[in-house]
Amino acid sequence: MAGLLENAARAMQAVDGPRSARQPTATEEIEVGGVDRESLLVNWLNEILYLEQTHRLICVRFHITELDDHHLRARIETRKCDPSQTHIKAVTFHNLQIREVSEGLEAEVVLDV
């Protein structure tokens, strides 16, 4: 599940197009809760979006440090950015799925852009 959450965050970043290769300059610690794995995924991605939009950050690297089906703690490496670089409005529950596949877990998440 940690790999799925980190990969989902990277995939959400890719929606806004390529980011410059500049290195992170700060680290944010966050905690997110949810009633199940699906809501935890949506809340995680929305928290990243919140950081970007309200603090004018680009989240560069993601490290899940604590995880269960209802809670996660993570360290996110960030750097300052132009707020116009984010085009995502929200992460939705529409058609949300987390399913087990032979390689592990796979998720389908719809973003409001």
ABEGO torsion letter per residue (X at the ends): XAAAAAAAAAAAAAAAEBBBABBBABBBBBBBBBABAAAAAAAAAAAAAAAAAAAGBBBABBBBABBBAABBBBBBBBBBBBAAABABABBBABGBBBBBBAAEBBBBBBBBX
